[in-house]
Amino acid sequence: MRKSKSRNKRYLYLDCDEARLVLQSLIRFKNKLQQQDRFTDCVDELILKVSEVL
């Protein structure tokens, strides 16, 4: 019997300054991943979500 994987959603409430800081950090992290030839799909999704609130 399989256990279903349920994902718990997490919500993060940020003001504009905090969102900008998170966005800058995600972009730096994405650049590091690209330098290592690693996938950036998840980081790309987060960048889009954070940039929507700015």
C-alpha positions as CSV (number, residue, x, y, z in Angstrom):
1,M,0.0,0.0,0.0
2,R,1.3,3.4,-0.9
3,K,1.3,6.4,1.2
4,S,0.2,9.5,-0.6
5,K,2.6,12.4,-0.4
6,S,0.8,15.5,0.7
7,R,2.6,18.7,0.4
8,N,2.1,21.3,3.0
9,K,1.9,24.8,1.7
10,R,3.9,27.4,3.4
11,Y,3.1,31.1,3.1
12,L,5.6,33.8,3.6
13,Y,4.5,37.4,4.2
14,L,7.2,39.9,3.1
15,D,7.3,43.7,2.8
16,C,8.8,45.2,-0.4
17,D,12.3,45.5,1.1
18,E,12.3,41.9,2.3
19,A,11.0,40.6,-1.0
20,R,13.7,42.5,-2.9
21,L,16.3,40.9,-0.6
22,V,14.9,37.4,-1.1
23,L,14.8,38.0,-4.9
24,Q,18.4,39.1,-5.0
25,S,19.5,36.1,-3.0
26,L,17.6,33.7,-5.2
27,I,19.2,35.3,-8.3
28,R,22.7,34.8,-6.8
29,F,21.8,31.2,-5.9
30,K,20.6,30.6,-9.4
31,N,23.8,32.0,-10.8
32,K,25.8,29.7,-8.6
33,L,23.8,26.7,-9.7
34,Q,24.3,27.6,-13.4
35,Q,28.1,27.8,-12.9
36,Q,27.9,24.3,-11.5
37,D,25.8,23.1,-14.5
38,R,22.9,22.2,-12.2
39,F,19.2,22.6,-12.8
40,T,17.6,25.9,-11.8
41,D,13.9,25.0,-12.4
42,C,12.8,25.2,-8.8
43,V,14.7,28.5,-8.2
44,D,13.2,29.9,-11.4
45,E,9.7,29.2,-10.0
46,L,10.5,30.9,-6.7
47,I,12.0,33.9,-8.5
48,L,8.7,34.3,-10.5
49,K,6.6,34.0,-7.4
50,V,8.6,36.5,-5.4
51,S,8.8,39.0,-8.4
52,E,5.0,38.9,-8.7
53,V,4.6,40.8,-5.4
54,L,7.0,43.6,-6.4
